[in-house]
Amino acid sequence: MYVLLRVPVVALVCLLACNPGEATETEGTGATSGGPGSTSEVATTAGPGTMSSTDPSVDPTGCDSVCECGDGIVTPPEECEPHEDGCTPSCTLNVCGDSWVEPGVEECDDGNEDNSDECTNECRFAVCGDGFIQGDEECDDGNLTETDACTTQCLDAVCGDGFVYEGVEQCDDGNNLDDACSNTCIVQEVRSGHAGPTHSGAILDDGTIKLWGQNPGTFGLGDDNHRGDNTNEMGANLPRIDLGDIAPVVQLSLGFRSQCVVDEAGELRCWGENDWGKLGLGHLDVIGDDIEEMGNALLPTDLGAPVLQVATSSGHTCALLQDGGVKCWGQDGAGQLGLGGTQTLCDLIPCRGSDPSHMGDALPYVDLGAGQTAIGIAVDGGCSCALLASGDVKCWGVALGAGQGTDEPIGDEPGEMGDALPPIILGAKATQVSTHSSTSCAVLEGGAVKCWGNNNNGQLGQGHTDRIGDDPGEMAALQPIDLGQDFVATQLDVGLNFVCAVSQAGDVKCWGQGFLGKLGLGDTEDRGDEPGEMGDALPKIELGGPAIRVESGFAHSCAQLSDTSLKCWGTGNHGRLGTGNSTDLGDDPGEMGANLPRVKLYSDSW
């Protein structure tokens, strides 16, 4: 007996076609349809629109005539069904370039393998850094490195784009101005600017130096032509000083008609006038008035150890060595060498350095006291000072600048140095010291400033002109200078009868003698010699930008600004301001701020 089942023909055909070899038992009948060797017991009734499973005209797979893509059954030529991951609506496996975007796998699919359009042949949206040049891109090197030939914006690297092309550009500040980074992307920075008694100098970015101002044959240029007082003498026309094959210069000190440099290797070289042997070369000859004396012919000063810092003046020089010791040579008329007296005479004045036997290991260290080492030095005229690692300050030589409550020289007799020389009473640790013409100043921790010594123009900033420090008890009673609200000093320099200081905020204030405009306040009035002139009443100097350092000479000062440029004011005699003339600046209104020109050291504009 046959049992008639109402099974759709299509389902049955697909069942047979897609599952050959499997035996299926129809529930409740015991009838099976199976693979080889089995016999179907299912009877079907053919009617309109149906086919018998044994009809030879039916495709054995059942797909060409019956099955469809999307029916959930994968049958050839289908590769997959759309409900499966990675399957397209046309039942083919998804691949990049088939115009179908597979969610979570592809970002795009434009059906082509063209990498120059908005969708790459990896089916990713075109972006800078994908290695393919598309749209407005000029290049694409497949990375986001800022220092190669293709920028992170996929533009060809050019000077002025703000990215430093490594190996090609030294700098790139994103503009085409001739400033600290030139319009050809060459560094034009001033590492440090300096004001000597009658000339000025600067260390440039490459560790070379330039000098300008009064040149009585002492610049090392083989002539006695002043520089900076005529047009076309500055910028690229101002020659670098030939110091030979030395390491880059890291420190420069300008004395009276002489100068000294320390290079990265710790070697010291000095040239210029050589009174009292202050160059330390074992003779008294001027060096630098003959060009053949410069370059590799300029020998280092032998101190027996590498040098960290040098300070030179009108008559003597001191060096801070890398071991923390201090050595001084040159004139010793007031004990400024700290050697307890010197027997050698130069023009009837005690000196050291005029003979080769005076230098090297034969030159004694200054005795700073048991266990004491120095971290900074300052010299001028007849006075020398050392900033100790402890934060104490010791000065010797001319008594007025030594702050020891006496008017007798210190260091010219045995037994006056070492532990016998007490630190100056400052009430706090010092961070910097400076001295000039018997006036000395120190910056203290916290930014306070104290000055002592000569005060004929109010340079001590106390509202009077009385000397301080040459009588007992005066240093203990000395009050910090009132520089106004929020003026926290970080650095200062003492000039001839005036002082300039830089604040933490980059402001500059100067006080003392105003002659020739050296205070930079648009007049020639002294400041600090009368009550009410200091504090907030003392104006800040307008420089057109924040300063980081200042140095002062006899009658001019130079400030290094945060943009690495240099500006100088005061007397322009002999071109020491570097303006191409001898005009004084800072003695009349309207000469400072943006109107004060930068010293041109690289080009006509920077």
MINU-433025 format. One line per field, with one value per residue (C-alpha): x negated, y, z; residue in three letters. Coordinates in pm, whole numbers. Layout:
N
u = c(X, ...);
v = c(Y, ...);
w = c(Z, ...);
finu = c(ALA, ...);
//
This chain:
606
u = c(0, -142, -97, -63, -255, -190, -554, -633, -807, -1070, -1170, -1187, -1397, -1636, -1647, -1741, -1981, -2161, -2183, -2266, -2394, -2188, -1892, -1585, -1296, -957, -800, -525, -565, -882, -940, -1293, -1468, -1838, -2155, -2286, -2110, -1806, -1459, -1219, -882, -737, -473, -399, -116, -216, -4, -27, -345, -515, -783, -846, -1176, -1255, -1199, -1521, -1470, -1543, -1903, -2055, -2168, -1823, -1976, -1952, -1581, -1478, -1727, -1800, -2077, -1955, -1756, -2003, -2147, -2490, -2474, -2705, -2779, -2713, -3021, -2824, -2492, -2443, -2369, -2725, -3014, -3213, -2938, -2802, -2431, -2518, -2637, -3006, -3282, -3362, -3690, -3824, -3719, -3380, -3192, -3049, -3162, -3193, -3108, -3388, -3639, -3636, -3601, -3507, -3489, -3460, -3498, -3838, -4209, -4290, -4496, -4471, -4103, -3928, -3931, -4257, -4295, -4309, -3955, -4065, -3970, -4256, -4449, -4788, -5036, -4879, -5154, -4933, -4917, -4557, -4370, -4564, -4855, -5195, -5355, -5282, -5568, -5353, -5454, -5376, -5738, -5779, -6148, -6169, -6103, -5724, -5553, -5276, -5040, -5159, -5325, -5678, -5912, -6009, -6168, -5892, -5650, -5720, -5883, -6259, -6377, -6647, -6984, -6870, -6733, -6884, -6554, -6207, -5989, -5699, -5763, -5977, -6116, -6488, -6487, -6645, -6567, -6655, -6441, -6672, -6618, -6962, -6991, -7077, -7065, -7273, -7382, -7499, -7557, -7826, -7912, -8275, -8410, -8427, -8328, -8069, -8063, -7843, -7867, -7678, -7483, -7783, -8008, -8200, -8223, -8197, -8325, -8230, -8297, -8634, -8921, -9271, -9413, -9293, -9001, -9227, -9136, -9484, -9375, -9269, -8942, -8645, -8341, -7976, -8010, -7963, -7718, -7793, -8009, -7760, -7561, -7737, -8009, -8121, -8386, -8400, -8715, -8955, -9030, -9166, -9060, -8908, -8587, -8282, -8305, -8073, -8178, -8311, -8442, -8529, -8791, -8938, -9083, -9108, -8887, -8896, -8696, -8638, -8555, -8364, -8688, -8767, -9052, -9106, -9230, -9288, -9404, -9427, -9626, -9844, -9932, -10064, -10043, -9664, -9646, -9844, -10074, -10403, -10484, -10355, -10303, -9975, -9805, -9567, -9707, -9874, -9638, -9910, -9883, -9532, -9385, -9589, -9876, -9675, -9787, -9570, -9644, -9794, -9631, -9711, -9343, -9034, -8842, -8470, -8441, -8665, -8630, -8870, -8901, -9124, -9423, -9372, -9188, -9044, -8930, -8697, -8834, -8626, -8748, -8586, -8913, -8995, -9318, -9394, -9677, -9772, -9795, -9814, -9856, -9566, -9577, -9314, -9495, -9432, -9788, -9890, -10127, -10324, -10695, -10718, -10683, -10542, -10612, -10671, -10334, -10309, -10192, -10174, -10156, -10435, -10669, -10604, -10716, -10418, -10147, -10031, -10073, -10304, -10011, -9857, -9488, -9316, -9262, -8884, -8884, -8880, -8654, -8525, -8471, -8342, -8056, -8092, -8338, -8339, -8625, -8687, -8939, -9106, -8844, -8770, -8472, -8379, -8034, -8085, -7894, -7756, -7585, -7833, -8023, -8386, -8556, -8914, -9137, -9024, -8843, -8549, -8404, -8497, -8229, -8445, -8390, -8741, -8921, -9236, -9308, -9247, -9468, -9788, -9941, -9990, -9722, -9433, -9274, -9132, -8937, -9073, -8849, -8488, -8193, -8016, -7714, -7417, -7143, -7065, -7238, -7349, -7288, -7505, -7766, -7897, -8152, -8277, -8486, -8451, -8076, -7958, -7611, -7458, -7131, -6997, -6775, -6417, -6521, -6630, -6927, -7191, -7472, -7766, -8081, -8110, -7784, -7864, -7566, -7316, -7410, -7353, -6982, -6934, -6814, -7147, -7514, -7686, -7933, -7837, -8061, -8379, -8277, -8193, -7827, -7715, -7670, -7461, -7229, -7211, -6857, -6765, -6709, -6343, -6290, -5913, -5624, -5675, -6027, -6207, -6565, -6735, -7051, -7232, -7550, -7736, -7863, -8059, -7850, -7525, -7356, -7107, -6897, -6668, -6353, -6193, -5932, -6200, -6176, -6491, -6556, -6871, -6971, -7267, -7435, -7213, -7483, -7466, -7137, -7290, -6982, -6770, -6495, -6491, -6689, -7027, -6904, -7058, -6825, -6868, -7058, -6745, -6448, -6141, -6331, -6333, -6057, -5763, -5883, -6179, -6051, -6116, -6327, -6132, -6309, -6025, -6037, -6139, -6507, -6695, -7033, -7204, -7565, -7695, -8021, -8152, -7854, -7642, -7452, -7341, -7044, -6984, -6612, -6403, -6389, -6772, -6836, -7051, -6979, -7224, -7175, -7377, -7669, -7727, -8085, -8307, -8003, -7969, -7588, -7631, -7389, -7616, -7673, -7796, -7462, -7375, -7047, -6832, -6907, -6606, -6238, -6127, -6458, -6380, -6125, -6043, -6254, -6569, -6726, -6852, -7223, -7262, -7501, -7391, -7234, -7101, -6785, -6898);
v = c(0, 339, 640, 962, 1247, 1607, 1710, 1998, 1869, 2143, 2070, 1703, 1750, 1982, 1743, 1457, 1663, 1834, 1540, 1231, 949, 1040, 829, 1005, 842, 1003, 1049, 800, 602, 400, 499, 604, 764, 704, 663, 377, 51, 204, 211, 499, 408, 752, 786, 1121, 1229, 1427, 1717, 2039, 2227, 1938, 1692, 1342, 1286, 1022, 1250, 1232, 1592, 1734, 1866, 1625, 1920, 2070, 2425, 2540, 2492, 2505, 2638, 3012, 3231, 3327, 3010, 2918, 2623, 2647, 2464, 2499, 2737, 2920, 2980, 3080, 3208, 3578, 3512, 3393, 3634, 3725, 3635, 3879, 3905, 3711, 3413, 3462, 3499, 3863, 3995, 4349, 4482, 4308, 4636, 4490, 4641, 4373, 4535, 4526, 4409, 4660, 5037, 5076, 4882, 5068, 4761, 4850, 4822, 5187, 5321, 5682, 5721, 5746, 5370, 5175, 4825, 4710, 4848, 5121, 5486, 5681, 5867, 6033, 5769, 5473, 5462, 5568, 5914, 6030, 6352, 6660, 6461, 6545, 6235, 5944, 5735, 5509, 5659, 5953, 6055, 6432, 6442, 6280, 6395, 6356, 6540, 6406, 6611, 6424, 6731, 6741, 6867, 7229, 7496, 7681, 7391, 7362, 7017, 6972, 6758, 6551, 6573, 6859, 7132, 7253, 7402, 7488, 7733, 7729, 8069, 8223, 8502, 8559, 8507, 8256, 7997, 8151, 8142, 7865, 7669, 7738, 7799, 8162, 8160, 8356, 8115, 8399, 8773, 8966, 9326, 9406, 9738, 9889, 9610, 9334, 8974, 8671, 8294, 8174, 7852, 7665, 7752, 8024, 8384, 8734, 9060, 9423, 9765, 9915, 9722, 9855, 9553, 9308, 9128, 8878, 9000, 9127, 9493, 9777, 9863, 9910, 9699, 9800, 10177, 10187, 10035, 9695, 9591, 9363, 9058, 8832, 9096, 9065, 8791, 8506, 8497, 8226, 8010, 7715, 7354, 7373, 7230, 7461, 7755, 7729, 8036, 8383, 8655, 9007, 9207, 9546, 9506, 9131, 8823, 8458, 8153, 7805, 7527, 7202, 7017, 7245, 7427, 7796, 8047, 8419, 8695, 9074, 9310, 9124, 9369, 9191, 8858, 8838, 8611, 8350, 8270, 8323, 8656, 9014, 9033, 9146, 8860, 8913, 9226, 8995, 8753, 8487, 8472, 8336, 8006, 7703, 7936, 8057, 7830, 7733, 7878, 7603, 7567, 7202, 7096, 7140, 7466, 7516, 7898, 8200, 8561, 8830, 9200, 9498, 9349, 8989, 8668, 8384, 8039, 7791, 7445, 7135, 7003, 7300, 7480, 7840, 7978, 8345, 8522, 8868, 9181, 9124, 9472, 9430, 9057, 8985, 8663, 8529, 8395, 8584, 8807, 8778, 8852, 8882, 9238, 9368, 9741, 9755, 9590, 9235, 8997, 8634, 8488, 8682, 8383, 8020, 7906, 8084, 7873, 7509, 7304, 7574, 7814, 7750, 7711, 7989, 7863, 7882, 7698, 7339, 7124, 7422, 7412, 7682, 7671, 8025, 8314, 8688, 8937, 9299, 9566, 9466, 9226, 8856, 8658, 8290, 8139, 7825, 7501, 7570, 7887, 8111, 8392, 8484, 8788, 8907, 9183, 9545, 9563, 9776, 9499, 9218, 9297, 9212, 9533, 9663, 9896, 9685, 9461, 9089, 8819, 9020, 8885, 8530, 8395, 8599, 8330, 7984, 7947, 8286, 8449, 8419, 8410, 8740, 8781, 8775, 8617, 8351, 8124, 8289, 8158, 8409, 8678, 8968, 9243, 9556, 9852, 9774, 9714, 9357, 9202, 8862, 8697, 8502, 8197, 8315, 8592, 8869, 9089, 9243, 9476, 9619, 9824, 10144, 10344, 10682, 10670, 10470, 10136, 9962, 10049, 10172, 10527, 10687, 10700, 10570, 10286, 9958, 9675, 9857, 9901, 9632, 9535, 9684, 9354, 9199, 9502, 9513, 9478, 9332, 9583, 9663, 9584, 9595, 9355, 9014, 9092, 8767, 8805, 8514, 8681, 9016, 9189, 9482, 9748, 10063, 10231, 10061, 9722, 9537, 9237, 8991, 8858, 8517, 8667, 8801, 9164, 9377, 9660, 9872, 10121, 10341, 10579, 10680, 10857, 10796, 10610, 10297, 10238, 10223, 10445, 10722, 10969, 11008, 11029, 10820, 10575, 10440, 10734, 10898, 10763, 10661, 10563, 10187, 9926, 9971, 10327, 10183, 10116, 9796, 9838, 9796, 9545, 9417, 9071, 8878, 8855, 8555, 8714, 9055, 9175, 9527, 9710, 10057, 10235, 9986, 9662, 9374, 9146, 8806, 8766, 8452, 8444, 8402, 8750, 9019, 9386, 9642, 9995, 10277, 10443, 10351, 10472, 10267, 10064, 9856, 9845, 9684, 9921, 10037, 10377, 10537, 10671, 10632, 10448, 10459, 10819, 10964, 10862, 10633, 10454, 10132, 9852, 9772, 10070, 9920, 9721, 9369, 9317, 9169, 8877, 8653, 8869, 9216, 9136, 8897);
w = c(0, -91, 129, -59, 103, 21, -18, -253, -556, -555, -197, -268, -580, -397, -107, -335, -538, -258, -18, -224, -15, 292, 391, 519, 698, 654, 992, 1059, 737, 754, 393, 304, 19, 8, -174, -380, -325, -168, -309, -276, -148, -188, -450, -611, -817, -1118, -1200, -1388, -1304, -1126, -1221, -1123, -941, -1196, -1492, -1698, -1818, -1466, -1397, -1144, -927, -933, -949, -1307, -1317, -956, -692, -660, -505, -166, -92, 182, -8, -171, -503, -801, -960, -631, -409, -103, 25, 109, 476, 516, 597, 287, 42, -214, -312, -628, -425, -500, -243, -176, -324, -354, -691, -717, -650, -329, 6, 269, 605, 855, 595, 314, 340, -23, -350, -678, -897, -1042, -966, -1023, -731, -841, -750, -415, -347, -364, -502, -141, -96, 144, 117, -34, 237, 260, 364, 185, -74, -368, -523, -552, -603, -495, -355, -500, -351, -122, 10, 225, 560, 785, 846, 859, 775, 432, 76, 106, 393, 613, 395, 84, -60, -194, 80, 17, 231, 413, 459, 832, 809, 834, 540, 707, 539, 316, 544, 872, 984, 858, 1050, 804, 648, 377, 592, 640, 1017, 1259, 992, 658, 345, 225, 548, 694, 1071, 1152, 1530, 1777, 2049, 2271, 2239, 2424, 2507, 2589, 2708, 2356, 2119, 2085, 1974, 1916, 1897, 1591, 1542, 1401, 1695, 1510, 1630, 1490, 1644, 1575, 1724, 1813, 1652, 1721, 1541, 1804, 1633, 1464, 1115, 1032, 1020, 1249, 1078, 1305, 1213, 1229, 1195, 818, 574, 424, 719, 894, 786, 541, 498, 860, 860, 1106, 1319, 1201, 1503, 1308, 1332, 1677, 1816, 1810, 2049, 2350, 2549, 2467, 2698, 2578, 2764, 2694, 2343, 2387, 2391, 2492, 2381, 2519, 2276, 2323, 2389, 2685, 2511, 2581, 2324, 2378, 2143, 2124, 2343, 2588, 2866, 3176, 2997, 3025, 2719, 2911, 2618, 2798, 2630, 2600, 2222, 2068, 1887, 1595, 1435, 1184, 1010, 1010, 1389, 1373, 1259, 1358, 1450, 1751, 2032, 2327, 2668, 2880, 3221, 3280, 3271, 3050, 3083, 3148, 3156, 3101, 3215, 3094, 3173, 3108, 3288, 3396, 3311, 3519, 3409, 3575, 3505, 3457, 3791, 3970, 4035, 3938, 3792, 3722, 3538, 3412, 3627, 4001, 4146, 4392, 4455, 4189, 4091, 4442, 4473, 4786, 4593, 4269, 4238, 3857, 3727, 3397, 3363, 3739, 3813, 3949, 3679, 3580, 3227, 3059, 3064, 2962, 3306, 3460, 3302, 3279, 3593, 3728, 3765, 4107, 4170, 4361, 4716, 4767, 5099, 5212, 4996, 4796, 4421, 4188, 3938, 3803, 3784, 3711, 3675, 3586, 3664, 3986, 4123, 4079, 4209, 4227, 4272, 4478, 4446, 4793, 4666, 4848, 4675, 4738, 4583, 4611, 4476, 4504, 4836, 4725, 4511, 4748, 5008, 5309, 5509, 5447, 5210, 5198, 4897, 4943, 4797, 4758, 5076, 5203, 5436, 5289, 5074, 5144, 5466, 5577, 5313, 5429, 5190, 5131, 5356, 5116, 5327, 5065, 4819, 4496, 4145, 3953, 4018, 3807, 3872, 3693, 3811, 4183, 4162, 4218, 4203, 4266, 4170, 4468, 4485, 4436, 4196, 4435, 4346, 4575, 4468, 4663, 4608, 4407, 4382, 4233, 3992, 4198, 4042, 4374, 4335, 4691, 4616, 4715, 4605, 4917, 4877, 5041, 5157, 5250, 5615, 5872, 5904, 5573, 5393, 5669, 5653, 5272, 5137, 4798, 4520, 4459, 4092, 4104, 4138, 3978, 3856, 3933, 3816, 3639, 3505, 3523, 3413, 3561, 3322, 3392, 3665, 3561, 3587, 3365, 3471, 3292, 3459, 3442, 3209, 2971, 3083, 3112, 3356, 3382, 3650, 3745, 3502, 3209, 3009, 2632, 2669, 2817, 3035, 2717, 2859, 2598, 2808, 2981, 3340, 3616, 3794, 4146, 4291, 4432, 4632, 4433, 4116, 4162, 4196, 3961, 3896, 3703, 3351, 3162, 2852, 2530, 2309, 2089, 2242, 2553, 2640, 2777, 2850, 2867, 2876, 2940, 2857, 2926, 2773, 2583, 2634, 2413, 2482, 2329, 2255, 2267, 1885, 1899, 1758, 1920, 1995, 2133, 2269, 2430, 2260, 1898, 1898, 1662, 1553, 1870, 1826, 1483, 1312, 1030, 1192, 1516, 1636, 2004, 2067, 2377, 2473, 2290, 2279, 1999, 1955, 2142, 2096, 1735, 1627, 1774, 1490, 1528, 1483, 1134, 1154, 865, 597, 527, 722, 999);
finu = c(MET, TYR, VAL, LEU, LEU, ARG, VAL, PRO, VAL, VAL, ALA, LEU, VAL, CYS, LEU, LEU, ALA, CYS, ASN, PRO, GLY, GLU, ALA, THR, GLU, THR, GLU, GLY, THR, GLY, ALA, THR, SER, GLY, GLY, PRO, GLY, SER, THR, SER, GLU, VAL, ALA, THR, THR, ALA, GLY, PRO, GLY, THR, MET, SER, SER, THR, ASP, PRO, SER, VAL, ASP, PRO, THR, GLY, CYS, ASP, SER, VAL, CYS, GLU, CYS, GLY, ASP, GLY, ILE, VAL, THR, PRO, PRO, GLU, GLU, CYS, GLU, PRO, HIS, GLU, ASP, GLY, CYS, THR, PRO, SER, CYS, THR, LEU, ASN, VAL, CYS, GLY, ASP, SER, TRP, VAL, GLU, PRO, GLY, VAL, GLU, GLU, CYS, ASP, ASP, GLY, ASN, GLU, ASP, ASN, SER, ASP, GLU, CYS, THR, ASN, GLU, CYS, ARG, PHE, ALA, VAL, CYS, GLY, ASP, GLY, PHE, ILE, GLN, GLY, ASP, GLU, GLU, CYS, ASP, ASP, GLY, ASN, LEU, THR, GLU, THR, ASP, ALA, CYS, THR, THR, GLN, CYS, LEU, ASP, ALA, VAL, CYS, GLY, ASP, GLY, PHE, VAL, TYR, GLU, GLY, VAL, GLU, GLN, CYS, ASP, ASP, GLY, ASN, ASN, LEU, ASP, ASP, ALA, CYS, SER, ASN, THR, CYS, ILE, VAL, GLN, GLU, VAL, ARG, SER, GLY, HIS, ALA, GLY, PRO, THR, HIS, SER, GLY, ALA, ILE, LEU, ASP, ASP, GLY, THR, ILE, LYS, LEU, TRP, GLY, GLN, ASN, PRO, GLY, THR, PHE, GLY, LEU, GLY, ASP, ASP, ASN, HIS, ARG, GLY, ASP, ASN, THR, ASN, GLU, MET, GLY, ALA, ASN, LEU, PRO, ARG, ILE, ASP, LEU, GLY, ASP, ILE, ALA, PRO, VAL, VAL, GLN, LEU, SER, LEU, GLY, PHE, ARG, SER, GLN, CYS, VAL, VAL, ASP, GLU, ALA, GLY, GLU, LEU, ARG, CYS, TRP, GLY, GLU, ASN, ASP, TRP, GLY, LYS, LEU, GLY, LEU, GLY, HIS, LEU, ASP, VAL, ILE, GLY, ASP, ASP, ILE, GLU, GLU, MET, GLY, ASN, ALA, LEU, LEU, PRO, THR, ASP, LEU, GLY, ALA, PRO, VAL, LEU, GLN, VAL, ALA, THR, SER, SER, GLY, HIS, THR, CYS, ALA, LEU, LEU, GLN, ASP, GLY, GLY, VAL, LYS, CYS, TRP, GLY, GLN, ASP, GLY, ALA, GLY, GLN, LEU, GLY, LEU, GLY, GLY, THR, GLN, THR, LEU, CYS, ASP, LEU, ILE, PRO, CYS, ARG, GLY, SER, ASP, PRO, SER, HIS, MET, GLY, ASP, ALA, LEU, PRO, TYR, VAL, ASP, LEU, GLY, ALA, GLY, GLN, THR, ALA, ILE, GLY, ILE, ALA, VAL, ASP, GLY, GLY, CYS, SER, CYS, ALA, LEU, LEU, ALA, SER, GLY, ASP, VAL, LYS, CYS, TRP, GLY, VAL, ALA, LEU, GLY, ALA, GLY, GLN, GLY, THR, ASP, GLU, PRO, ILE, GLY, ASP, GLU, PRO, GLY, GLU, MET, GLY, ASP, ALA, LEU, PRO, PRO, ILE, ILE, LEU, GLY, ALA, LYS, ALA, THR, GLN, VAL, SER, THR, HIS, SER, SER, THR, SER, CYS, ALA, VAL, LEU, GLU, GLY, GLY, ALA, VAL, LYS, CYS, TRP, GLY, ASN, ASN, ASN, ASN, GLY, GLN, LEU, GLY, GLN, GLY, HIS, THR, ASP, ARG, ILE, GLY, ASP, ASP, PRO, GLY, GLU, MET, ALA, ALA, LEU, GLN, PRO, ILE, ASP, LEU, GLY, GLN, ASP, PHE, VAL, ALA, THR, GLN, LEU, ASP, VAL, GLY, LEU, ASN, PHE, VAL, CYS, ALA, VAL, SER, GLN, ALA, GLY, ASP, VAL, LYS, CYS, TRP, GLY, GLN, GLY, PHE, LEU, GLY, LYS, LEU, GLY, LEU, GLY, ASP, THR, GLU, ASP, ARG, GLY, ASP, GLU, PRO, GLY, GLU, MET, GLY, ASP, ALA, LEU, PRO, LYS, ILE, GLU, LEU, GLY, GLY, PRO, ALA, ILE, ARG, VAL, GLU, SER, GLY, PHE, ALA, HIS, SER, CYS, ALA, GLN, LEU, SER, ASP, THR, SER, LEU, LYS, CYS, TRP, GLY, THR, GLY, ASN, HIS, GLY, ARG, LEU, GLY, THR, GLY, ASN, SER, THR, ASP, LEU, GLY, ASP, ASP, PRO, GLY, GLU, MET, GLY, ALA, ASN, LEU, PRO, ARG, VAL, LYS, LEU, TYR, SER, ASP, SER, TRP);
//
